[in-house]
Amino acid sequence: MLLKRPKSRILHSTIPVDRVARGLGWFSLGLGLTELVAPGILARSLGAKKEKTGAAIVRGYGGREIVAGLAILGSANPAPGVWARVAGDSLDLGTLAVSAARNPANRRNALLAIAMVAGITMIDLACAGKLTLARRKTKQPVLPLDEYRSRSGFPKPIEEMRGIAIGDDSNLSYYANGYH
């Protein structure tokens, strides 16, 4: 038996928060590809002193962006992917702050990048919060475990159920315990 994968609601939804999430997913894919293709250029422009180390970090961040974008676009619930973007943004902000402090020559570029990442972080936070809130509103409350202890899932005790479902698909006859 093949398991059906839940369809991504994000790709076809017209709900505003889903549209924002979809945009963030595509933005993540584009940014991630840029970081994978040209990590040295980005690292140099942001003030990385050791180009190879800076390029490796940027390349790793590019992989993270692509994974977050795929998680947003390919999931029935995009909230975890958007929260991954928020976590990644905080990592980016920390890295950029260190770069701005260590290299005065490119401080202006790093501060500009911090301002841009801070702006997108606000969008990510707002979107993730709304997606999470919407998900909580639609979930059914979970009953305490004690509520389920006496349930077997059968309409009658198992001993009474043995052998009663006999017949064809259109007309089930119940033979056990005198049911006809």
C-alpha positions as CSV (number, residue, x, y, z in Angstrom):
1,M,0.0,0.0,0.0
2,L,1.4,3.4,-1.0
3,L,1.1,6.2,1.5
4,K,-0.4,9.4,0.2
5,R,1.8,12.4,0.9
6,P,-0.3,15.4,2.1
7,K,-0.5,18.1,-0.6
8,S,1.2,21.3,0.0
9,R,-1.5,23.8,0.7
10,I,0.9,26.7,0.4
11,L,1.4,26.4,-3.4
12,H,-2.2,27.1,-4.3
13,S,-3.6,29.0,-1.4
14,T,-5.0,32.5,-1.7
15,I,-5.0,33.2,2.1
16,P,-2.7,36.2,2.7
17,V,-0.4,34.6,5.3
18,D,0.0,31.6,3.0
19,R,0.9,33.9,0.1
20,V,3.5,35.6,2.3
21,A,4.9,32.2,3.3
22,R,5.0,31.1,-0.3
23,G,7.0,34.3,-1.2
24,L,9.4,33.6,1.7
25,G,9.9,30.1,0.4
26,W,10.8,31.3,-3.1
27,F,13.0,34.0,-1.6
28,S,14.8,31.3,0.5
29,L,15.4,29.2,-2.6
30,G,16.8,32.2,-4.6
31,L,19.0,33.5,-1.7
32,G,20.2,30.0,-1.0
33,L,21.2,29.4,-4.7
34,T,23.0,32.8,-4.7
35,E,24.9,31.8,-1.6
36,L,25.9,28.5,-3.1
37,V,26.9,29.9,-6.5
38,A,28.8,33.0,-5.3
39,P,29.9,32.5,-1.7
40,G,33.3,34.2,-2.1
41,I,31.9,37.4,-3.6
42,L,29.3,37.7,-0.8
43,A,31.9,36.9,1.9
44,R,34.3,39.5,0.6
45,S,31.6,42.2,0.2
46,L,30.5,41.7,3.8
47,G,34.0,41.9,5.2
48,A,35.2,38.3,5.7
49,K,39.0,38.5,6.4
50,K,39.6,34.9,5.5
51,E,37.9,34.3,2.1
52,K,37.9,30.5,2.3
53,T,36.4,30.4,5.8
54,G,33.9,33.1,4.9
55,A,32.9,31.4,1.7
56,A,32.4,28.1,3.5
57,I,30.1,29.8,6.1
58,V,28.1,31.5,3.3
59,R,27.8,28.2,1.4
60,G,26.5,26.5,4.6
61,Y,24.0,29.3,5.1
62,G,22.9,28.8,1.4
63,G,22.2,25.2,2.1
64,R,20.2,26.1,5.1
65,E,18.2,28.6,3.1
66,I,17.4,26.1,0.4
67,V,16.2,23.5,3.0
68,A,14.0,26.1,4.7
69,G,12.5,27.1,1.3
70,L,11.8,23.5,0.4
71,A,10.2,23.0,3.8
72,I,7.9,25.9,3.3
73,L,6.9,25.1,-0.3
74,G,6.7,21.4,0.0
75,S,4.8,20.9,3.3
76,A,1.1,20.9,4.2
77,N,2.2,23.0,7.2
78,P,4.7,25.7,6.3
79,A,5.1,27.1,9.8
80,P,8.1,25.0,10.8
81,G,9.9,26.1,7.6
82,V,9.2,29.7,8.4
83,W,10.4,29.3,12.0
84,A,13.6,27.7,10.5
85,R,14.0,31.0,8.6
86,V,13.6,33.0,11.8
87,A,16.3,30.9,13.5
88,G,18.5,31.3,10.4
89,D,18.0,35.0,10.4
90,S,19.2,35.2,14.0
91,L,22.3,33.3,13.0
92,D,22.8,35.7,10.0
93,L,22.5,38.7,12.3
94,G,25.1,37.4,14.7
95,T,27.5,36.6,11.9
96,L,27.0,40.0,10.3
97,A,27.5,41.8,13.7
98,V,30.8,40.0,14.1
99,S,31.9,40.9,10.6
100,A,30.9,44.6,11.1
101,A,32.9,44.7,14.4
102,R,36.1,43.0,13.0
103,N,36.4,44.7,9.6
104,P,36.0,48.5,9.6
105,A,36.7,48.7,5.8
106,N,33.5,46.9,5.0
107,R,31.5,47.9,8.0
108,R,29.1,49.9,5.9
109,N,28.2,46.9,3.8
110,A,27.8,44.7,6.9
111,L,25.5,47.3,8.6
112,L,23.4,47.6,5.4
113,A,23.1,43.8,5.3
114,I,22.1,43.8,9.0
115,A,19.4,46.3,8.3
116,M,18.1,44.2,5.4
117,V,18.2,40.9,7.4
118,A,16.5,42.6,10.4
119,G,13.7,43.8,8.1
120,I,13.1,40.3,6.6
121,T,13.3,38.8,10.1
122,M,10.3,41.0,11.1
123,I,8.4,39.6,8.1
124,D,9.5,36.1,9.0
125,L,8.4,36.5,12.6
126,A,5.0,37.9,11.8
127,C,4.4,35.2,9.2
128,A,5.5,32.4,11.5
129,G,3.4,33.7,14.4
130,K,0.3,33.9,12.2
131,L,0.8,30.5,10.7
132,T,1.3,29.0,14.2
133,L,-1.8,30.8,15.6
134,A,-3.9,29.6,12.6
135,R,-2.8,26.1,13.1
136,R,-3.6,26.2,16.9
137,K,-7.1,27.5,16.1
138,T,-8.0,24.6,13.8
139,K,-6.6,21.8,15.9
140,Q,-9.1,19.7,17.9
141,P,-8.4,19.7,21.7
142,V,-6.7,16.6,22.9
143,L,-8.5,14.7,25.6
144,P,-6.6,13.6,28.6
145,L,-5.2,10.1,28.4
146,D,-7.7,8.9,31.1
147,E,-10.6,9.6,28.7
148,Y,-9.2,6.9,26.3
149,R,-8.3,4.1,28.8
150,S,-11.7,2.3,28.6
151,R,-12.1,2.5,24.9
152,S,-11.2,-0.3,22.5
153,G,-12.5,1.2,19.3
154,F,-15.1,-1.5,18.9
155,P,-18.9,-0.9,19.4
156,K,-19.1,-3.9,21.7
157,P,-16.7,-5.8,23.9
158,I,-14.3,-8.0,21.8
159,E,-15.9,-11.2,23.2
160,E,-19.3,-10.2,21.8
161,M,-17.8,-9.1,18.4
162,R,-16.2,-12.5,17.5
163,G,-17.9,-13.9,14.4
164,I,-20.7,-11.4,14.0
165,A,-19.7,-9.7,10.7
166,I,-20.5,-12.4,8.1
167,G,-22.1,-11.7,4.8
168,D,-21.6,-9.8,1.6
169,D,-20.8,-6.1,1.2
170,S,-24.4,-4.9,0.6
171,N,-26.1,-6.7,3.5
172,L,-24.2,-7.6,6.6
173,S,-25.8,-10.2,8.7
174,Y,-25.1,-10.6,12.4
175,Y,-25.3,-14.2,13.6
176,A,-23.6,-14.1,16.9
177,N,-25.8,-13.6,20.0
178,G,-29.0,-14.0,18.0
179,Y,-28.7,-11.0,15.8
180,H,-30.1,-11.6,12.3
